[in-house]
Amino acid sequence: DVIAGFLYAILILVVFHPVVDLIDNFNLTYKVSDNIGAAFEMSAVEKMEEQLANLSIAKRSTLSEEPAYLLDVDVSKPSTAESSGFVAVSCSNNSIRIYNRETLNFLQEYKSCSGILHGVRFAHACDSVVFSACSDGTVKCWDIRLASQEAVQIFSGYPSNVFISFDINCSDLIVCAGTEKVEQDTFLVFWDARGITNCAGTTKEPLGVYSESHNDDITKICFHPIEPNLVVSGSTDGLVNVFDINKDNEDDALISTCNSDSSVSFIGWSGKDYKQVYCTTHDEGFCWWDMAQLDTEEPITRLHVLDVRDAVCTENNSLQYLVGGLYHEKADKLFLLGGTSTGNIHLISCDTDGLSLVGTLCGGHSATVRSFCWNQEDESLLTGGEDAQLLLWKPGAVERSFAKKASMKIASSVQKRVRVHNSSLKSRKK
């Protein structure tokens, strides 16, 4: 029996050993193929990051006779294949300037006589309609096909409203604006935006307001890129609130409240199907949340960085401020834009394990960059700054314009007053 058992064991080993080897080889091949796939994926991301880091200046706008800070930028979606589209820029002199999207040639300008303009947005379905919120308690709408300087439609708020932020949803049906805090009141005000192209000169009253979700200035509003009923708002109270405006009341509409622990300076959507929300803060912090985890036991916070300047290694610690963020849809990757007072632009990659510097765009601006707009279609970047320059960056571009770069930073009216005040103090001390 012992001999028979021994012979049987040898037989099993001889017969099945090749099968075991085959399984081991299959597992090894499977692991190798996994590694190859991961390596390929990594190289694709790296290639995309390299492309971003090597963006070059394609066009540079000519300087205006009245230089001003370029505070916000938006790009229209061309209505036809032949149309190049437009660029709208909100300026510190309370004007909106319109440029040709491809050439950056100046086309026209709209000025607000009754208040300070905040932000600029094109309608999604009509590339000639542009909006801006105003501190006089209105959101104004212009049609750049018309010669008139007058707004074709005005969305009026309530008497005490001072609007400092706004957005229009992806279906062009709803406009929403956020107010400064007046006494104890802070509002998100909503209007029906239908008929913006055929109701010239009309004034629209609000549909209603949300008044309970923020208790300080509402600094940013951003509708979801593909879901017209979703909107996120940010405030100096540190809260980032996500609403579903299809709900009947504010309590039901509030889907999520996220706390950035600081005053919100920029908000946006990211991730596949744009299920993530992120924000930057006025003290250069960064927060990133995943709304897909709301109904699960998993934490919704993907990353929270108190000060990006300390978390990202740059040459000579040259990251001085954040401008905002952009989501690269093709690569499913979130990036932050920051910079220096001399005009360099830092591109920062975001991941759940931290932030990392991708590259720096140099040689364009000569002062602080205040605004940008990322174009998914041709993967180009528009930037505007305190040097009054509007720049178009494209992969592999060669700048053909030899216009002067405007190396002097423009002094704002506030800076001028401070400078005079300081000099008078010195003279009194003497």
C-alpha positions in Angstrom: 0.0 0.0 0.0 2.8 2.4 0.8 4.6 1.6 -2.4 1.3 2.0 -4.3 0.6 5.4 -2.7 4.1 6.6 -3.5 3.8 5.5 -7.2 0.4 7.3 -7.3 1.8 10.5 -6.0 4.6 10.4 -8.6 2.0 9.8 -11.3 -0.1 12.8 -10.2 3.0 15.0 -10.2 4.1 13.9 -13.7 0.6 14.3 -15.2 -0.4 17.7 -13.6 2.9 19.5 -13.4 2.6 20.9 -16.9 -1.0 22.1 -16.1 0.3 23.9 -13.0 3.1 25.5 -15.1 0.5 26.6 -17.6 -1.6 28.3 -14.9 1.4 30.0 -13.4 2.4 31.2 -16.8 -1.1 32.5 -17.5 -1.1 34.4 -14.2 2.3 35.8 -15.0 1.2 36.9 -18.5 -2.0 38.4 -17.0 0.0 40.4 -14.5 2.5 41.6 -17.1 -0.4 42.6 -19.4 -1.9 44.6 -16.5 1.4 46.3 -16.0 1.7 47.1 -19.7 -1.8 48.6 -19.6 -1.0 50.7 -16.6 2.2 51.8 -18.2 0.4 52.8 -21.4 -2.3 54.7 -19.4 0.4 56.5 -17.4 2.3 57.5 -20.6 -1.0 58.9 -22.1 -1.5 61.0 -19.0 2.1 62.1 -19.0 1.8 63.0 -22.7 -1.2 65.1 -22.1 0.5 66.9 -19.1 3.5 67.5 -21.3 1.3 69.0 -24.0 -0.3 71.4 -21.4 3.1 72.4 -20.1 4.3 73.2 -23.6 1.4 75.5 -24.6 2.7 78.4 -26.6 1.4 81.8 -27.4 -0.6 81.8 -30.6 -2.1 85.3 -30.5 -1.9 88.4 -28.4 -4.5 91.1 -28.3 -3.6 94.7 -29.1 -3.6 97.1 -26.1 -6.7 99.2 -25.6 -6.5 103.0 -25.5 -7.9 102.6 -21.9 -5.9 99.7 -20.3 -7.7 97.8 -17.6 -7.4 94.6 -15.6 -8.9 91.6 -17.4 -11.0 90.1 -14.6 -13.0 87.4 -16.3 -13.0 85.6 -19.7 -15.5 83.5 -21.6 -15.5 82.0 -25.1 -18.6 81.4 -27.2 -19.5 78.2 -29.0 -19.5 78.9 -32.8 -23.0 78.8 -34.2 -21.8 77.5 -37.6 -18.8 75.7 -39.0 -17.7 78.9 -40.7 -18.0 81.0 -37.6 -14.8 81.5 -35.5 -16.8 82.6 -32.4 -16.1 85.4 -29.9 -14.3 86.1 -26.7 -15.9 88.3 -24.0 -13.7 89.9 -21.3 -14.9 91.7 -18.2 -12.6 94.6 -17.3 -11.8 96.6 -14.2 -13.2 99.8 -15.8 -16.7 98.2 -15.7 -16.7 97.4 -19.4 -17.1 94.2 -21.5 -14.9 93.9 -24.5 -15.6 91.5 -27.4 -12.9 90.0 -29.5 -12.7 87.6 -32.5 -11.9 84.2 -31.1 -9.3 83.2 -33.7 -7.5 86.5 -34.3 -8.2 88.3 -30.9 -9.0 91.4 -32.9 -11.1 93.9 -30.9 -14.7 94.1 -32.1 -16.7 96.2 -29.7 -17.2 97.3 -26.1 -20.2 97.6 -23.7 -20.0 99.9 -20.6 -22.1 99.9 -17.5 -23.1 103.3 -16.3 -25.0 102.4 -13.2 -22.8 99.8 -11.4 -19.8 97.5 -11.3 -19.9 94.5 -13.7 -19.1 91.0 -12.2 -18.2 88.2 -14.6 -19.1 87.4 -18.2 -20.9 84.5 -19.8 -22.1 83.6 -23.3 -25.4 81.8 -23.9 -24.7 78.2 -24.8 -26.9 78.0 -27.8 -26.4 81.5 -29.3 -22.9 82.8 -29.7 -24.0 86.4 -30.0 -25.6 86.7 -26.6 -23.5 87.7 -23.6 -24.4 88.3 -19.9 -22.9 90.0 -16.9 -24.0 90.6 -13.4 -24.1 94.1 -12.1 -23.8 95.7 -8.6 -26.9 97.7 -9.3 -29.0 94.6 -8.7 -29.4 93.5 -12.4 -28.0 90.9 -14.7 -27.6 92.5 -18.1 -27.7 90.8 -21.5 -26.3 92.1 -24.8 -26.6 90.9 -28.4 -23.3 91.6 -30.2 -25.0 91.4 -33.6 -26.7 94.7 -32.8 -25.0 98.1 -33.1 -26.7 99.4 -30.0 -24.8 99.7 -26.7 -27.9 99.1 -24.7 -28.7 95.8 -23.0 -31.3 93.8 -24.9 -32.6 92.3 -21.7 -32.3 93.1 -18.0 -33.0 90.6 -15.2 -33.8 92.8 -12.2 -33.5 91.7 -8.6 -35.0 93.1 -5.4 -34.2 96.6 -4.2 -31.5 95.7 -1.8 -29.7 93.2 -4.1 -26.0 93.8 -5.0 -25.0 91.1 -7.4 -21.3 89.9 -7.3 -21.7 86.5 -9.1 -23.9 84.7 -11.6 -24.2 81.9 -14.2 -26.6 80.6 -16.8 -27.5 76.9 -17.0 -26.5 74.7 -19.9 -30.0 74.8 -21.5 -30.1 78.6 -21.4 -33.4 78.4 -19.4 -32.3 79.7 -16.0 -30.1 82.6 -14.8 -28.9 82.7 -11.2 -27.1 85.5 -9.4 -25.6 85.7 -6.0 -25.7 88.8 -3.7 -23.5 90.6 -1.2 -24.7 90.3 2.3 -26.9 93.3 3.2 -27.7 93.5 6.9 -28.6 89.8 7.5 -29.7 88.8 4.0 -27.8 86.9 1.3 -29.7 85.6 -1.7 -29.4 83.3 -4.7 -31.9 84.9 -7.2 -33.3 83.0 -10.2 -34.9 84.2 -13.4 -36.5 82.5 -16.5 -34.1 83.2 -19.3 -36.3 82.1 -22.2 -36.8 84.6 -24.9 -33.4 86.3 -24.5 -33.0 86.7 -28.3 -36.4 88.1 -29.2 -37.4 90.3 -26.3 -35.1 93.3 -26.8 -35.3 96.0 -24.1 -37.5 94.0 -21.7 -37.0 93.6 -18.0 -37.7 90.4 -16.2 -38.6 89.9 -12.6 -37.2 87.0 -10.5 -38.8 83.6 -10.3 -37.7 83.3 -6.7 -34.8 83.2 -4.3 -32.9 80.9 -2.0 -32.1 82.7 1.2 -31.2 80.2 4.0 -28.2 78.3 2.7 -25.5 81.0 2.9 -24.9 83.6 5.6 -22.3 85.8 3.8 -21.4 87.1 0.3 -22.0 84.6 -2.5 -18.8 84.9 -4.4 -19.3 82.2 -7.1 -22.1 80.3 -8.9 -21.5 77.5 -11.4 -24.2 75.5 -13.1 -23.5 71.8 -14.0 -22.1 71.5 -17.5 -24.6 68.8 -18.7 -27.4 68.7 -16.0 -29.4 71.9 -16.3 -31.1 71.5 -12.8 -27.8 71.3 -10.8 -26.0 74.4 -9.5 -23.2 74.9 -7.0 -22.6 78.1 -5.0 -19.6 79.3 -3.0 -19.4 82.0 -0.3 -17.2 83.9 2.0 -18.9 81.9 4.8 -16.7 78.9 3.6 -19.7 76.8 2.4 -20.0 75.2 -1.0 -23.6 74.2 -1.6 -25.0 71.9 -4.3 -28.7 72.4 -5.3 -31.2 70.6 -7.5 -33.4 73.5 -8.6 -36.1 71.1 -9.8 -37.2 70.6 -6.2 -40.1 72.6 -4.8 -38.3 74.5 -2.0 -34.8 75.4 -0.8 -34.6 72.8 1.9 -35.4 69.9 -0.6 -33.2 71.5 -3.3 -30.0 71.5 -1.1 -28.3 68.2 -2.0 -25.0 68.8 -0.2 -23.2 71.3 1.9 -19.4 71.1 1.9 -17.1 73.2 4.1 -13.9 74.7 2.7 -13.1 76.3 6.0 -12.3 79.6 4.2 -13.7 82.2 1.8 -14.4 80.6 -1.6 -12.8 82.3 -4.6 -13.5 79.7 -7.4 -15.7 76.7 -7.9 -16.1 74.1 -10.6 -17.3 70.6 -11.6 -15.0 67.8 -12.6 -14.7 64.0 -13.0 -16.6 61.6 -15.2 -20.1 62.9 -15.9 -19.0 65.8 -13.7 -20.0 64.2 -10.4 -17.2 66.0 -8.5 -17.1 69.6 -7.1 -14.0 71.5 -6.2 -13.1 75.0 -5.0 -10.2 77.3 -4.3 -10.2 79.8 -1.5 -9.0 83.4 -1.1 -6.1 82.2 1.1 -4.9 79.8 -1.7 -6.5 76.6 -0.3 -8.1 73.8 -2.4 -10.9 71.4 -1.7 -12.2 68.6 -3.8 -15.4 66.5 -3.2 -17.1 63.5 -4.8 -20.9 63.9 -5.0 -21.2 60.3 -6.2 -20.3 59.2 -2.6 -23.2 61.1 -1.0 -25.4 57.9 -0.7 -22.6 55.6 0.3 -20.5 55.1 3.5 -17.4 56.4 1.7 -16.1 59.9 2.5 -16.9 62.5 -0.1 -13.7 64.5 0.4 -11.1 63.6 -2.2 -8.5 66.1 -1.2 -8.2 69.1 1.1 -5.1 71.3 1.0 -5.0 74.3 3.4 -2.3 76.2 1.3 -1.4 75.1 -2.2 1.7 77.3 -2.1 3.2 75.1 0.7 2.0 71.8 -1.0 3.5 72.4 -4.5 7.2 72.6 -5.1 8.1 75.4 -7.6 11.4 77.1 -8.4 12.2 79.6 -5.7 8.8 79.0 -4.1 7.3 81.1 -6.9 3.7 80.0 -6.6 2.1 83.1 -5.1 -1.7 82.7 -5.9 -4.3 80.5 -7.5 -6.5 81.7 -10.4 -8.9 78.7 -10.5 -9.2 75.2 -12.0 -9.9 73.4 -15.3 -11.1 69.9 -15.9 -9.5 68.1 -18.9 -12.4 66.0 -20.1 -10.4 63.8 -22.6 -7.9 62.8 -19.9 -10.4 62.8 -17.0 -7.9 65.0 -15.1 -8.3 68.1 -12.9 -5.8 70.9 -13.0 -5.3 74.1 -11.0 -3.9 77.3 -12.5 -1.7 79.5 -10.3 1.0 82.1 -10.9 3.4 84.8 -9.9 3.2 88.6 -9.8 5.5 88.7 -12.8 3.0 86.9 -15.0 4.3 83.3 -15.0 1.5 80.7 -15.0 1.8 77.4 -13.1 -0.2 74.3 -14.1 -0.8 72.0 -11.2 -2.1 68.4 -11.4 -4.6 67.2 -8.9 -4.8 63.7 -7.5 -6.2 62.1 -4.4 -2.8 61.7 -3.0 -1.8 65.3 -3.5 -0.8 68.1 -5.9 2.1 68.3 -8.3 3.5 70.9 -10.7 3.1 70.0 -14.3 4.8 72.9 -15.9 5.1 76.7 -16.1 4.0 79.0 -19.0 6.5 81.9 -19.3 7.1 84.8 -21.5 3.4 85.8 -21.9 2.1 88.1 -19.1 4.1 90.7 -17.3 1.8 91.0 -14.2 -0.7 88.9 -12.2 -3.0 86.7 -14.2 -6.6 87.3 -13.1 -8.7 85.2 -15.5 -8.6 82.3 -17.9 -10.9 80.1 -20.1 -10.1 76.6 -21.2 -11.5 75.4 -24.6 -12.1 71.7 -24.7 -12.5 71.6 -28.5 -9.1 72.7 -29.6 -7.4 72.4 -26.1 -6.4 76.0 -26.1 -6.2 78.4 -23.2 -7.1 82.1 -23.0 -5.6 84.2 -20.2 -6.1 87.8 -19.1 -4.1 89.8 -16.6 -3.4 93.0 -14.8 -1.1 93.9 -17.7 -4.2 94.4 -19.8 -3.1 91.6 -22.1 -5.4 88.8 -23.5 -3.3 85.8 -24.7 -4.3 82.7 -26.6 -2.2 79.7 -25.9 -2.2 76.6 -28.2 -0.2 73.4 -28.4 2.8 73.9 -30.6 1.8 77.4 -31.6 4.3 80.0 -32.9 3.5 83.7 -32.1 3.5 85.7 -35.3 2.5 89.0 -33.8 5.3 91.4 -32.9 3.1 93.7 -30.8 4.7 95.2 -27.7 4.1 93.1 -24.6 3.0 95.9 -22.3 5.5 95.2 -19.6 4.1 97.7 -17.2 1.5 96.6 -14.7 -1.5 98.9 -14.6 -2.2 100.7 -11.4 -5.7 100.3 -10.2 -7.6 103.3 -8.8 -7.3 101.8 -5.3 -3.6 101.4 -5.7 -3.3 105.0 -6.8 -5.2 106.2 -3.8 -3.0 104.1 -1.5 0.2 105.4 -3.0 -0.9 109.0 -2.6 -1.9 108.3 1.0 1.4 106.7 1.8 3.4 109.6 0.3 1.4 112.1 2.4 2.1 110.1 5.5 5.9 110.3 4.8 5.8 114.0 4.2 4.0 114.5 7.6 6.6 112.4 9.3 9.4 114.5 7.9 
